[in-house]
């Protein structure tokens, strides 16, 4: 199964958010990272393995996110919704108030 969405976030930030989605302490569906690169992430869950990639949309509409898995997994829809609603300015700014 291949699912896709678009996001306004950069490909690198998209992969970071996907990693957090599966590995943060409060993760709904905890997963183990199998492989990670600049624009891709592969995780394994209790029942499946998910391959996540993020790359600039060829039509210039932001970042295209693709998630593929062999089995249906409820986490895919939740992850894609989270990424699609992410804003490029959501990053934590450590420089403090201006």
C-alpha positions in Angstrom: 0.0 0.0 0.0 1.3 3.4 -0.9 -0.2 6.6 0.5 0.9 10.2 -0.2 0.2 13.7 1.0 1.7 17.1 0.6 3.1 19.3 3.4 4.5 22.8 3.6 7.4 21.5 5.8 10.9 20.8 4.3 11.7 17.2 3.5 14.3 17.1 6.3 11.8 18.4 8.8 9.1 16.0 7.5 11.4 13.1 8.2 12.2 14.5 11.7 8.5 14.8 12.5 7.9 11.2 11.3 10.7 9.9 13.5 9.2 11.7 16.5 5.8 10.4 15.7 7.1 6.8 16.1 9.8 7.2 18.8 8.7 9.9 21.3 7.9 8.6 24.7 4.2 9.3 24.2 4.0 7.7 20.7 0.6 6.2 19.9 2.3 3.4 17.9 5.9 3.0 19.1 8.3 1.8 16.4 11.9 1.0 16.0 14.0 2.8 13.4 15.4 0.3 10.9 17.0 2.8 8.5 17.2 6.5 8.3 18.6 9.0 5.8 18.2 12.7 5.0 14.9 12.2 3.1 13.7 8.7 4.2 12.9 6.7 7.2 12.0 3.0 7.7 10.4 1.9 10.9 9.2 -1.4 12.1 6.1 -1.7 14.3 4.5 -4.7 16.1 2.7 -5.7 12.9 4.4 -4.1 9.9 7.3 -2.1 8.4 6.7 1.4 7.0 8.9 3.2 4.5 8.6 6.9 4.6 10.1 9.3 2.1 9.9 13.0 1.6 11.0 15.0 -1.4 10.2 18.2 -3.2 6.9 18.0 -5.2 7.7 18.1 -8.9 5.0 20.7 -9.4 6.4 23.0 -6.7 3.5 22.5 -4.2 5.7 21.8 -1.2 7.0 18.5 0.0 5.5 15.2 -1.1 5.4 12.5 1.6 5.0 8.9 0.6 4.4 6.1 3.0 4.5 2.5 1.8 3.7 -0.7 3.7 2.7 -4.2 2.9 -0.2 -4.3 5.4 -2.9 -1.8 6.3 -1.8 0.2 9.3 -3.9 2.8 11.1 -0.8 4.8 12.0 -0.3 5.7 8.3 -3.4 7.9 8.1 -2.6 9.6 11.5 1.0 10.3 10.4 0.0 11.7 7.0 -2.6 14.0 8.7 0.0 15.2 11.1 2.5 16.0 8.4 -0.1 17.5 6.0 -1.2 20.0 8.7 2.4 20.9 9.8 3.5 24.4 9.1 7.1 25.4 8.1 7.3 27.8 11.1 6.4 25.2 13.7 10.1 24.6 14.5 11.2 25.6 18.0 13.2 28.8 17.8 16.0 28.7 20.4 17.1 32.2 19.8 14.5 33.6 22.1 12.2 36.7 21.7 13.3 39.4 19.3 
